[in-house]
Each structure stands twice: as C-alpha cells, then as structure tokens.
Amino acid sequence: MLNNVKLSQVAHVISGYTFRTALPDCKNGNIAVVQAKNIAPGVPITRETALPKVTLEQKSSNATVQDGDVLLASRGTAVGGFKATLVADPGSSMIAASSVYVLRPDTKIFSAGYLVVFLNSEIGQETLRRISTGSNIRTLLIKELQEMEIPRPSFLAQQTLASVYENISNQTQLLNKRKSLLQDILASTIKSSVHA
C-alpha cells in the first residue's frame, strides 16, 4: 500500500491572478495569460500555446508561471472538469488567471508529471470533486486543495508513470490529427466529386 501525502507537503499551491476587468487581448501585451479554458489534459502549456496577452505594470505576481509548474482548473462540474496540465518551456512571461491554480512541486521529492497524471486520473478527479464546493459549478478552495491527500509511489515510479502518460498523450494527439486529416480528405473528395 502506498503512503499518502498532503498536497501542501510536496507542492506550493498558488491562486491565479485576479483581473479587475474582463480580460482584454492586447497583441503587444507584455504577458501571456493562461485561463482554465486553455488547459487540456496531456497537452503541456508551452511558448507555442495560443494565449491572450495583456499589459501588466506589475509582473512580480506569485501567479507568474514557471517551467515545471502544474496548472489546475479551479472550477469544474459534478462530473469532472478539474483539468490539469504541465508547463514546459513557457518562454516569455506567463501568468495564471484566477480560474487556475498554480501547483509548484518540490521536484527533488515529487514529480510534476506524476502530479498531472494523478490529478487527471479517475481517482484524482473523484478526489477533487469530493473536496470541491457548490452545486452545478463546483469550486476548489485553496485550503481544501492543500489538504488533499495524494498517493506517493517511489520517485522512480512517479517518473515512469509520467513518462507513460506523456507517451500515450502524444500518441493520442497524433491519432486525433490523423483522424482530422482523413476527415478533411474525405470532405474534399466528396466536394470535388459533387462539383465535377
């Protein structure tokens, strides 16, 4: 049986930045903003991710995202939706919006990749639903999130699970691209034969 640890024992939990107004998209903004809608399980947030940019005078917020951070949507539904992903090579400045928690694991003792695997697993999602509040739209409170217990396999097992998850996610993305390409070819073929 695995030992459980509280999330606060292996990671720092940071609330996203609260914008006072609706998020304006400034093409020449100085910082990219990650919102919950930008999080897709198994798809890392990178410098290539299409994110809105804003101009912020104060960039020294705790919600500024770093390489290796785990991002978790703070709201979901009774059937799920608390998506998590990893930040990999964010490039320029990036900040998490209030709809996102930044989880910064101590990578000497806990794998960020494994944390993503656990949070996106059925067990992780059930745990998040259980500690969330609200009826239709469920919300994770920072105190409850910090107290959440996570199974802690050996560090080597964590890295292995993270590697397998990444491999499967990459293969799934390739299969989805292939499916989309085949559908485009079929649609184009039908269109050209109808107009022939």
C-alpha positions as CSV (number, residue, x, y, z in Angstrom):
1,M,0.0,0.0,0.0
2,L,1.2,3.5,-0.9
3,N,1.8,6.2,1.6
4,N,-0.4,9.3,1.1
5,V,0.9,12.8,1.4
6,K,-0.9,16.1,1.6
7,L,-0.5,18.3,-1.5
8,S,0.9,21.1,0.7
9,Q,3.7,18.7,1.8
10,V,5.0,18.3,-1.8
11,A,3.9,21.4,-3.6
12,H,3.2,25.1,-3.1
13,V,-0.4,26.0,-4.1
14,I,-0.8,29.5,-5.6
15,S,-4.0,31.2,-6.6
16,G,-4.2,32.7,-10.1
17,Y,-4.2,36.4,-10.7
18,T,-7.5,38.3,-10.4
19,F,-8.0,40.8,-13.2
20,R,-10.3,43.7,-12.2
21,T,-12.0,43.8,-15.6
22,A,-12.7,41.5,-18.5
23,L,-9.5,40.1,-20.0
24,P,-8.6,42.3,-22.9
25,D,-6.4,40.7,-25.6
26,C,-3.5,43.1,-26.4
27,K,-1.4,41.7,-29.3
28,N,1.5,43.7,-28.0
29,G,0.9,42.9,-24.3
30,N,3.9,42.0,-22.1
31,I,2.5,38.9,-20.5
32,A,0.5,35.8,-21.7
33,V,-2.5,34.7,-19.6
34,V,-3.4,31.0,-19.0
35,Q,-7.1,30.5,-18.3
36,A,-8.9,27.3,-17.4
37,K,-10.2,27.0,-21.0
38,N,-6.6,26.8,-22.2
39,I,-5.9,23.6,-20.2
40,A,-6.2,20.3,-21.9
41,P,-5.1,17.2,-20.1
42,G,-2.0,15.7,-21.6
43,V,-1.2,18.9,-23.6
44,P,1.5,20.9,-22.0
45,I,1.3,24.7,-21.9
46,T,4.4,26.0,-23.9
47,R,5.5,29.1,-25.7
48,E,3.7,27.8,-28.7
49,T,0.3,27.7,-26.9
50,A,-2.1,30.4,-28.3
51,L,-2.8,32.5,-25.3
52,P,-4.2,36.0,-24.9
53,K,-1.7,38.7,-23.9
54,V,-2.2,41.6,-21.6
55,T,-0.2,44.5,-20.4
56,L,0.5,44.4,-16.7
57,E,2.6,47.0,-14.9
58,Q,3.3,44.7,-12.0
59,K,4.7,41.4,-13.3
60,S,6.0,40.2,-9.9
61,S,2.9,38.2,-9.0
62,N,3.0,34.8,-7.3
63,A,0.8,33.6,-10.2
64,T,3.6,34.1,-12.7
65,V,4.1,30.7,-14.3
66,Q,7.4,28.8,-14.3
67,D,8.7,25.8,-16.2
68,G,7.7,22.6,-14.4
69,D,4.6,24.2,-12.8
70,V,1.3,22.2,-12.8
71,L,-1.8,24.2,-13.7
72,L,-5.2,23.1,-12.4
73,A,-8.6,24.5,-13.3
74,S,-10.2,25.8,-10.1
75,R,-13.7,25.1,-11.3
76,G,-15.5,22.1,-12.7
77,T,-18.8,20.2,-12.7
78,A,-20.2,17.3,-10.7
79,V,-18.9,15.0,-13.5
80,G,-15.4,16.4,-13.8
81,G,-13.7,19.3,-15.4
82,F,-10.8,19.9,-13.0
83,K,-8.3,19.6,-15.8
84,A,-4.6,19.7,-15.1
85,T,-1.5,20.1,-17.3
86,L,2.2,20.8,-17.1
87,V,4.1,23.9,-18.1
88,A,7.0,23.1,-20.3
89,D,9.3,25.8,-21.7
90,P,6.9,28.8,-21.3
91,G,9.3,31.2,-23.0
92,S,8.3,34.7,-22.2
93,S,6.3,35.9,-19.2
94,M,3.2,34.0,-18.5
95,I,0.6,34.3,-15.7
96,A,-2.3,32.2,-14.5
97,A,-5.7,33.8,-14.3
98,S,-8.0,33.3,-11.2
99,S,-9.7,30.3,-12.8
100,V,-6.4,28.4,-12.5
101,Y,-4.3,27.2,-9.5
102,V,-0.5,27.1,-10.0
103,L,0.9,24.0,-8.2
104,R,4.7,24.2,-7.8
105,P,6.0,20.8,-6.7
106,D,9.4,20.4,-5.0
107,T,10.8,18.4,-7.9
108,K,13.6,17.0,-5.7
109,I,11.0,14.9,-3.9
110,F,7.9,14.9,-6.1
111,S,7.4,14.6,-9.9
112,A,5.4,17.3,-11.5
113,G,4.5,14.9,-14.3
114,Y,3.1,12.4,-11.8
115,L,1.1,15.1,-10.2
116,V,-0.6,15.8,-13.6
117,V,-1.2,12.1,-14.1
118,F,-2.8,11.7,-10.7
119,L,-5.0,14.9,-11.0
120,N,-6.3,13.8,-14.4
121,S,-6.9,10.2,-13.3
122,E,-10.4,8.9,-12.3
123,I,-9.2,8.7,-8.7
124,G,-7.7,12.2,-8.8
125,Q,-10.9,13.7,-10.4
126,E,-13.1,11.9,-7.8
127,T,-10.9,13.3,-5.0
128,L,-11.2,16.8,-6.5
129,R,-15.0,16.5,-6.8
130,R,-15.2,15.3,-3.2
131,I,-13.3,18.3,-1.8
132,S,-15.0,20.9,-4.1
133,T,-17.9,23.1,-3.1
134,G,-21.0,24.3,-4.9
135,S,-23.8,22.7,-6.8
136,N,-23.8,23.0,-10.6
137,I,-20.4,24.6,-11.0
138,R,-18.0,23.2,-8.4
139,T,-15.1,25.2,-7.0
140,L,-11.9,24.1,-5.4
141,L,-10.9,26.2,-2.3
142,I,-7.2,26.6,-1.7
143,K,-7.3,25.3,1.9
144,E,-9.1,22.1,0.8
145,L,-6.7,21.6,-2.1
146,Q,-3.7,22.0,0.2
147,E,-5.1,19.3,2.5
148,M,-5.9,16.9,-0.4
149,E,-4.1,13.5,0.0
150,I,-2.2,12.1,-2.9
151,P,-0.7,8.6,-3.1
152,R,3.1,8.7,-3.2
153,P,4.8,5.9,-5.0
154,S,8.6,5.9,-5.2
155,F,10.2,8.8,-7.2
156,L,11.2,6.3,-9.9
157,A,7.6,5.0,-10.2
158,Q,6.4,8.6,-10.4
159,Q,8.7,9.4,-13.3
160,T,7.8,6.1,-15.0
161,L,4.0,6.9,-14.7
162,A,4.6,10.4,-16.0
163,S,6.6,9.1,-19.0
164,V,4.0,6.6,-19.9
165,Y,1.2,9.2,-19.6
166,E,3.2,11.6,-21.8
167,N,3.8,8.9,-24.4
168,I,0.1,8.0,-24.5
169,S,-0.9,11.7,-24.7
170,N,1.4,12.3,-27.6
171,Q,0.1,9.2,-29.5
172,T,-3.5,10.3,-28.8
173,Q,-2.7,13.8,-30.3
174,L,-1.2,12.2,-33.4
175,L,-4.2,9.9,-33.8
176,N,-6.5,12.9,-33.5
177,K,-4.5,14.8,-36.1
178,R,-4.6,11.8,-38.4
179,K,-8.4,11.4,-38.0
180,S,-8.9,15.1,-38.7
181,L,-6.7,14.9,-41.8
182,L,-8.6,11.9,-43.1
183,Q,-11.9,13.6,-42.5
184,D,-10.6,16.7,-44.4
185,I,-9.5,14.4,-47.3
186,L,-12.9,12.7,-47.4
187,A,-14.8,16.1,-47.3
188,S,-12.6,17.4,-50.1
189,T,-13.1,14.3,-52.2
190,I,-16.9,14.4,-51.7
191,K,-16.9,18.2,-52.5
192,S,-14.9,17.8,-55.7
193,S,-16.9,14.8,-56.9
194,V,-20.2,16.6,-56.3
195,H,-19.0,19.6,-58.3
196,A,-17.4,17.5,-61.1
